[in-house]
Amino acid sequence: MLALAANSANAFTVGSPSGIAAGTTGGAGGKTVYPTSNSELVNYLASNDPLVIVLNKTFDFRGTEGTTTETGCRPDYTRECMAKKNGYKSQDVIISGGSMANTGGCTGGTEVKITYDNAARKRMTVTGNKTIRGIGKSGVIKGKGLMLDGDNIILQNIHITELNPHVVWGGDAIFMQGKQATTPLNKIWLDHIKVSRVGRQMVVTNKAGVASMTISNSDFDGNTEYSATCDGHHYWTFLFYGKNTGVSMLNNYVHGTSGRSPKIGGNPNERVVVHVANNYWGNNTGHSFELGANGYVLAEGNYFDNTKQPLFAGSDGSLYAATNSDECSKYLGRSCAANTLVDSGTFASRNGGNALKTIKGVSTVTSDDSEQQASQTGGSAQEESFVTSGSEQQQVQQEQQWGGSLPYHGGSEPNFGSQSRKLAETKNLENEWKQTTGNFGVGKLD
């Protein structure tokens, strides 16, 4: 069976993406390879050839590149929450940019000695035309994240974890800033992945951004003993920036977080468009959505359970949060599924008409039923990239809100791709996740 599978690159990719990244093929047409060591994995990921890279073991990078002990920062918000002595630990901050004043997340900092693993701070580079596919629950990467630096990449059924969870700037799981930080990426599909125990963001887009990315059927687990909010919930979850960024978030389970899940927009001269459909937010103690200027969001058919603040307060950005009083027909030519909130705060539109006008040109969003928002699967740049971001200089719960709005400057209009499969009700996603024992993410792959 393995020999037969090795002759077919498509054998290890289940289904195809819906949403904006429709048409992504990854390493199809290339060889199928099975890395057996950390170094082989690194080399395959950076290869110029199209490859299907099958992970059938755990790749543990912790301790392989040594550790660093140095002076770090303990910010004021961390000291305040630590004073509660509620049994949880907080995150200290790795100093970058030469001083505390130039380090994101270090407001009112005092010096503290920190030790961290070096490997997690040096991401593996993934070039274009790659599929990275885990088998069962064997496809685990510990202690090192990925920087996607090419078009047409699929990550499916892998778990990225243990990236210095005790320190901010300890490591991002999946980082994208465009090709060579100058040209937006295209056709990125993250499906049935799991991310947990990271020092910084689970998924990041920045600089040139990624014009077409679908995140589907995935598990973003914020439960941790180290938390910027001192409550066992991870604060830094998704950060969507970029000159030209388009994202579909479909059928995901986001839980145990306290902020930025996701943060969308906020930098000048950028345009970030995100379609968020059929996702489940559970047990989130802070805020989920945080909008900045030049962020445009359509959120429909999502389920919020025990989520304190589905939307961070402010006036920037544009969000249409679908309700039973639906304006989608006016702008999109179809109805939108209402969002559901249980034991949660309010989730109201902000500049909703502007959000719908922006997403109106996205052909598949305007034409498809909102219940069909998931894939057919069923259900080394470092922290300096962010040091100059003004929002990073604010206290976690009092972040700067960006002003103004700017026209679209980059490339062609995003296209969210055809939606192809009717799903179970969103409220059942948590149960689907709990019952999924053979792979990562939400719903079975095989």
N, C-alpha and C positions, 0 to 999 in steps of 0.2 A: 504493500500500500504506500509506504513512504517513497519508494522508487517512482511509482506512478505520480504521486503528488509532486515530486521534485521536477517532473517534466512539464508541469502545468503551473505557471505563476498565478493563475486565477484560482487555483484550488484552495488557497489559504485566505482569500478575501471573500467574506460572506456578504451578499447583497451589494447594493450600490447606494451612494448618498442621495438624499433629497436635499432640498434647500439650496442655498446659493452655491454650494460646491458640487452640484450635480454634474456628472461627467468625469469626476476624478477617478483615475485608474491606477494610481500608484506605480508599483513595479511591474505591472502586467506586461508580458512580452520579454521580460528579463529572466535571469536565473533565479532559482530558489536556493537560499543558503541557510545554513544552521550554525551560527557562531557558537563556539565552545568555550571561549575565554573573553575576558573584558576587552583585550586588545583587538581580537577579531571583530567583536561587535563595533568598536570605535571605527575600525577600518572599513567595514562594510557600510556603515552609515554615511561615511564621507566619500564613498566611491563615486566615480563619475558615471558608472553604469546603472541602468535600471535593475533593481533587485527586489525580490521578496525575501525579507529577512525574518526567519521564523525563530521565535524565542521559546524554547522548551525547557528552560531552567531559569534560576535566579541569577542575575548579574549584580554582584555586590561590590561597589566601588569604595565603600567606607574603609578608611585607613590605608588605601593604596597610594595616596599622594601626600600623606603626612597630615599633621594638624598645625594650627597656628594659635598661639596664646599671645594676646595683646590687650591694650587698653580699648575698651568699647564704651558705649553710651548707654546710660539708663535714663530714659526720658521721663518727664514729669508725669505723664499719664500712667506710665508703668508704676512709678513709685506710689501714686495715689491708689491704684487698684491693688497693689501688693499690700498696702497698709490695711486692707480689709481682712487679711489673714483668713481667707475662706477656703484654704486647702489647695488652691490652684497656683501654678507658677506663671510668670509672665515672660515676655521676650525682651532681652537686651538687644542692642543695635550695633552692628559692625560699622565702624566709622569709615567713611569714604570721602573723597574730595578734599582730604587734607585736614578737615576739622569737623567738629560737631555742627557748627553753623551751616556747613555745606552738605550735611548728611540728611537725606530724607528720612523722616520718622523720628528725628532726634530733637524734639522741642524741649527746651529747658533741661538739657541733659546734664548728668553728673557722670564722672568717670567710674568705670567698673572693669574688672579683669574678666575677659571672656576667652574661651577656647572653642574652636570650631574645626570641622573636617574640611580640608582643602578641596577634595574632589567635587563636592557639591557646588562649589563656586565656579567650576570650570565645566561648562556644558559640552556635551557631545554635539557635533555639527551633523545635521542630516541634509544631504543634498537632494536635488529633485529626482522624481520618478522612483520613489521608494514606497514599499509597503512594509511596515513593521507589525508583525502579527504574532501574538502570544497564543500558545496552545493550552486549552483549559485554564487553570490558574497557575501555570508555570512561568508565564511571561512577566517576570517581575524585575524591575530595575531599582536598585537601592543605592542611594548616595550620590546620584548624578542625574541631572536633567538633560533636556534636549533643546537645541537651538535649530529650528527649521529654517534652512537657507536655500530653498529651491521650490519650484512649482511641482504640483501633482504628487502629493505625499499623503499616505494613509497610515494612521496609527490605529490599530484595532486590537482589542482584548489584551491590553498590557496594563500593568500597575506601576506607577512611579511613586516612590515613597522614601522617607528617611533623608530629607535634605536639610540637615541642621535645623530642626524645628524649634530649637531654643533661641535662635537669633534672627532678627530681621536682617535681610540681605544675605541670609544663609544659603539660599538657592531657590530658583524658579523651576517648576516642573517642565513646562513647555513655553518656550520663548520665541517670539517672531518679531523681526524688525524690518522685514522685506529682504530682498536679495541684496547682500552687501549694504544693507541699510539705506538703499537708494531707490529701489524699484519694488512696488507692492508684490507680495506673493499672490499666487492664484491656485485654486483647487487644492485646498487642504481639508482633509476629512479626519476628525477625531471621533471614533466610534467604539462603544463598549470599553472605554478606558476607565481606570480608577486612578485618582490622585489623592494622596493623604500625607500628613506629617511633613509639610514643607516649611521652610523658613520664610519664604516670601510668597509670590503668586503661584497659583495653580496653572493658570493660562494667561499669557501676556502677549499683546500686540502693541507695537510702538514704532516710532519713526516712519518709515515708508508704509508700514502696515501690511495687512493681508486683504486683498480685494474680495476673495471668495473662500470662506471657511464655514463648514458645517460641523457643529459639535452635537452628537446625538447619542442617546441611549447610554449615557455615562454617569459614573458615580463620583461626586466630588464631596469627599468626607473631611469635614473640618474638625472633627473631634481630636483633641490634643491636650496634653498636660501643660503645654506652654502656649500662652495666648496673650496678645497685646491688650485684650480686655479682661484678663485674669478671671475667665469663667469657663475655661476648657473648650472654647470655641475659636476657631481660626478666623482672623480678621481679613487677611489679604488673600482674596480668592480669584477673581477675574479682573483684569485691567485691560480694557479695550481702548487703545489710542491708535493713532496712525493717520498719515496724510490721506489715505484712501482705504478705509477698512469696512468690509461687509461681512456680517456674521449671521448664521442661522443657529439658534440654540433650540434643539428639538428633543423632547422626551427624556430629559435628564433629571437626575435626583441630586439636589444640592442640600446638604444637611450639616448641622453642627457648626455653622459659621456665625460670625458676628458683624460682618461688614463686607462691602465691596463684592457682592455676589449677584450681579457684576457692577463694576464702575465703568461708565461709558462716556467717553468724550471728556473734554476739559482743556485741551491744548489749542492754541490759536493755529489758524491755517490748516486745520484738519477737518475731516468729515468721517464720522463713524455711524454706520447704519446697521441696526441689529433687529432681527425678527426673532421674537422669543415666544415659542408656542409649545403647549402641552408639557411643561416642566413642573416638577414638584419641589417646593421649598419646605423643609421641615426642621423644626427645632432651631431656629435662627434667633439669637438673643439680641442682635443689633439691627442693622438695616441690610436689606438685600440690594435693591437698585440704588445706585448713586449716579446722578446725571450731571454732566458738565456741558459747557457750550459746545456746539457742533456735534452733539450726540442726538441721534434720532432713533426712536424705539417704537415698534409695534409689539405689544404684549397681549396675547390672546390664549384662552384655554388653559391657563396656568392655575396651579393649586398651591395656596399658601396655608400651611398648618403650623400653628404655634410660632409665628414669625412676628416679632415685636414691631418692626418698622419696614414693611415691604418697600417703601420708597423714602430715601433720605430727604429731609426738608430742604427747600431751596426753590429757586425760580429758573435756573439755567437748564438748557437742554429741552428736548421735545419728546414726550411720551404719550402714546395713546394706549390707555389701559381699557380693554374692552369690557363693557358691562351689558346688562340686558337692554339698556338704551343704546342701541348700536348705531354709530355713524359710519361704519365701514362701507355700507352700501353706497353712500353718497360719494365717497372718494375712490373705493376699490372695486365697486361693482359686485360685491358679495358681502355677506354678513360675516362677522367675527364672533368666535366663541367667547363667552364671558369668562373672566377670571373668577375663581372661587377663593374665599378667605374664611378660614376656620380658626378661631382663637388667635386672630392676627389683627394688626393695625390696618389702617386704611391704605388703599392703593388706587389713587385717583389720577386721571390724566393731567398732564402738564403741557400746555401748548399743543394739545392733542391734534388740532387741525393741521398744524405745521408738520407734525410727525407723519400724518396720513398723506399730506401733499408730497412729502419727500419720498415716501415708500410707494406712492402711486405708480411711478415708472417702473417698478419691479414686476415684470410680467406675471410670474407664477404666484406671487403674493396676491395679485389682483384677481386671479382667475380660479384659484383652487379652494376647496372646502377646508375650513380651519381644523377639522378633525383628522386631516390627513397630513400631519406635520412631523413625520419621522422617516428614517431610512427603511429600506426594504428588509433590513435585518430583523425586523419584528421587535419590534418592541424593545566662538566663546566670548561674546560680548558680556560684560559684567554690569554691576549696578550703576555704573557711571551713566548709563543710558537714561536713568531716571532722576539723577541728582538735581538737575535743573528744573524739575517740575515743581511749580509753586505749591501745588496741593500737598506735596510730601512734607512741607515745612510746617504744617498745621497739626494741632493735637488731633488724635484719632477721632474723637467724637465732635470736633469743631473744625472740620476741614474747610479750606477756602473754596468758595463757589466762584466759578469763572464767569465772566460777563461777555456780552456781545454775541454776534453771530456772523458767520462768514460764508461766502458762496463756495460751491463745490469747485475744487481746483484740479482734481486728478483723474485722468483716464475715463473709461466708459462707465455708464451707470451699472451698479450691481445688478445681478440677475440671480434670484434665489433658487432657481431650478424647480423642476416639477415635483409636487408632493404625490406620493404614490401608494400610500397604504393607510387604511383606516385603523385607528388605534382603539384600545380599551380606554375607558374614562381615565382622565388624569389622576383622579383620586386613588386609583388602584396602582399607580406606579410604585409606591413604597412597598406594597405587597409583592408586586412582580420582582422588585429588587431583592426582597427577603427570600423569595423562593428560588432565585437564580443561584444555583450551587455549582454549576459546571464552568462558569466563566465570569468575567468582570462585567460591571455595568448593569443595565436594566433589560431583562428579557433574554431568552436563550439565543445563542448563535447557531448551534448545531441541531 
